[in-house]
Amino acid sequence: MTFQTRSNIFSQIVCGLFFWQYKKRLPSTYEFNVERISADGFIFEINLLNQFIKEIQFKHTKFNDVLFLAHTTDSEDEFITKWWLIFYGAVIWTIETFPPELKSI
C-alpha cells in the first residue's frame, strides 16, 4: 500500500469522524496533511498531546486498547483541525485539515 493510498484512507476517516462529532461536513476545498510519526517524533507528539490534555482544548475517545483518538479545532475556524490516531499506544498518525490558502496549521 502506498503512502498516498494511506493518506487518502486517513483523510476519509477524518471526514467521517468530523461528521460523527459535529454533524457537519468538512468543506470539500479543505486540504489534508497526513503524517505517520516516526520513533524520533513520537515523544514530541505525546508531549504535545499531553499539553492539550492539561489545557482541555481537545476532545478524545478511547476505543479499547487498540485506538486512542484525540482532536482539536481552531477557535476561529472549526474546520481547521488536528487529529491524533494512536494505535496500540505505539503508532501515531496525525491528520491536519486546513483551507487551501494555508500551508499547514
N, C-alpha and C positions, 0 to 999 in steps of 0.2 A: 504494500500500500504506500503510495507516495505521500509526501508531506502535504501537497496541495489537496489530495483527497481527504486526508485527516483534517486539514483546515476547513474544508467545506462541511465535513461532518460536524465538527465542533461549532461552526457558525450556525448550522441548522439547529443544533441542540440548544444554543443560547437563544435563538429566536423563539423556540418552544418554551424554554424556561422563563423568558421575559413575559411571554403571553400568559403563562401559568401564574406568574407572580402578580402581574399588573392588569391583566385583561386588555392589553393594548399590543398592537404590533409595532415592532421596530420599523422605522421608515426604510423603505426599500433603497434609498440613496445612501444609507449609512454603510460605512465600511467596517471590516473586522481585522483585528490584528491577533493572530493566534500564535502562541508560543508554547513549546514544551520546555519547562525549566530543567536545566541540567543540574547535576550534582553540585556544581560550583555556585549556581544561583539559588539553590534550594534554601539555604539558611536566610538569604536576603528576603525571599518571598515569604517565608514563615514569619520572619520578624515584621515585615510589612503587614501581614495578615494579623499578627498579634497586636500591632498598633491599632488597627481598625477595631479589633475586639475590645480593646481598652476604651476607645473613644465611642464605641457603639454607633458607628457610622455604616454598618453593613447588616445585611440580613444573611442568615446562614441556616443550613439544613444538613443534618447528618443522616445518611441512608445506611443503616447498619455499619459494619466495619469496612465496607468496600468504598463508599464515596462520601466525601465531605464537600459540600458546595457552599460557597460564600460569594457575595457580590455587593458592590456599592454603586451608587449612581451620583452623577454630578448634581449639585444643588440648583443650578440654573437650567440645566437641560437633562431631563430624566432619561433621555435616550443615550446619553454618554455614560457608558457603564464599564466596569471591570469585573470579571468573573474569575474565580479560582475553582477549579475542579481538581480535587486531590483524591487519587485512587490509592487505596491500601496504605495511606499515610506516607507514601513514598514517591509517587509520581504526580507531578503538578503540571497542569495545563492552565494557562491564563488566556483569557479572551477579552479583548477590549472592543467596544463599539464606539464609533465616532462619526461625525458628519464629514463629508469629503474635503471640506476646507481645512480640517485639522489633520495633521500628520499622525498624531498619537495623543493619548491622554497624558 
